[in-house]
Each structure stands twice: as structure tokens, then as C-alpha cells.
């Protein structure tokens, strides 16, 4: 009788241990799934939003967006003997025009992640809404950072919001992520045939 009780207690402890392990595995699996779902919910502005272009680019706005929709990539090629800068824009909140309402990002948002390839250094401006309170129609601050050239391969970088400063000055005005209109990818001195490709722009 004692032996049977011992066996029963032993089996119970083994079962309890197995149940505890299964619970831990289930918790870990749930966290992984939740993380994957959260990852999927992050919008890639290349795929979700219309883009706008100005300056000596071979690609028109229509061509740019047709390729973006079909292939999920932005491609810009500088014309020969370019004059002026090339400016590539995307609103944070989707818009059919190059102006709209500013976006109030959550204070939990910490950085933007960009996957790109470029034969020249690109200035990334994070443009804020204007001081008149009329949204994104001209004006507003343009805190910025530099995207270094990555000629031969795609590069993914995470840029903290705290890196965006007016004119890239050490003491420049910091970006206000609660009044964010758009991203401007600017090539101030384009060289003939220079290329910029963007696979993803994801706000975290």
C-alpha cells in the first residue's frame, strides 16, 4: 500500500512538472507569436503610402509609384547634367497630395528604420507641421540626419528620433514627433546617373 502511494505521489509530481514546463513553453510561444504579429502591423511607408518627387529625376511620379506598387521598392535615377536638387517625399499619414495633416506619433515611438541603397549621401529631413497651425502646407521645421552612401548593397539603419536636429547642428532644435508631417529624402548635389533605392521606411 505504501509502495502504491509512493508511485502515485511520484507520478503526480512528474505530471505537475510536465504541466509547468508546458505552461512555460506555451507562454514563450505566445510571446513569439505576439511579437511576430506586432512586427507585421508596423507599416512600411514604401508599400502603404504614395510618394512624390521633384527635381532632375529620370522617373516621373507616376512611374515611381507604379514600380513601388508592383515591386515594393522606390527607385530614383538622376538625369544627365542635373540642375537643382532632387527631393523625394512621403507623408506619414497616407495622402493623395504632398500636403495633409501632421501625425501625432506615440511617445513610445523611438526611431525610424530604413533599408536603402544610394550612390550618394542623402539628407533625410523629418518635416514638422507649420507654426500657423494649418498642417503641412509649407513652413515648419526640418530637423534632419545624413544617410551615408551605400553604393554596392542595401543597408538597414535605425535612426533614433533624438538624432534629428535642425540643420544637423549639435544644438539644433529637436524633432517634435507629435507634429510630424513627412519624410524628405534630399540629394542636394545630384551627379549624373546617381541612384537611390528604398526598400522600407518603418516607424517603430
C-alpha positions, 0 to 999 in steps of 0.5 A: 500500500505504501509502495502504491502511494509512493508511485502515485505521489511520484507520478503526480509530481512528474505530471505537475512538472510536465504541466509547468514546463508546458505552461512555460513553453506555451507562454514563450510561444505566445510571446513569439507569436505576439511579437511576430504579429506586432512586427507585421502591423508596423507599416512600411511607408514604401508599400502603404503610402504614395510618394512624390518627387521633384527635381532632375529625376529620370522617373516621373511620379507616376512611374515611381509609384507604379514600380513601388506598387508592383515591386515594393521598392522606390527607385530614383535615377538622376538625369544627365547634367542635373540642375537643382536638387532632387527631393523625394517625399512621403507623408506619414499619414497616407495622402493623395497630395504632398500636403495633409495633416501632421501625425501625432506619433506615440511617445513610445515611438523611438526611431525610424528604420530604413533599408536603402541603397544610394550612390550618394549621401542623402539628407533625410529631413523629418518635416514638422507641421507649420507654426500657423497651425494649418498642417503641412502646407509649407513652413515648419521645421526640418530637423534632419540626419545624413544617410551615408552612401551605400553604393554596392548593397542595401543597408538597414539603419535605425535612426533614433528620433533624438538624432534629428536636429535642425540643420544637423547642428549639435544644438539644433532644435529637436524633432517634435514627433507629435507634429510630424508631417513627412519624410524628405529624402534630399540629394542636394548635389545630384551627379549624373546617373546617381541612384537611390533605392528604398526598400522600407521606411518603418516607424517603430 
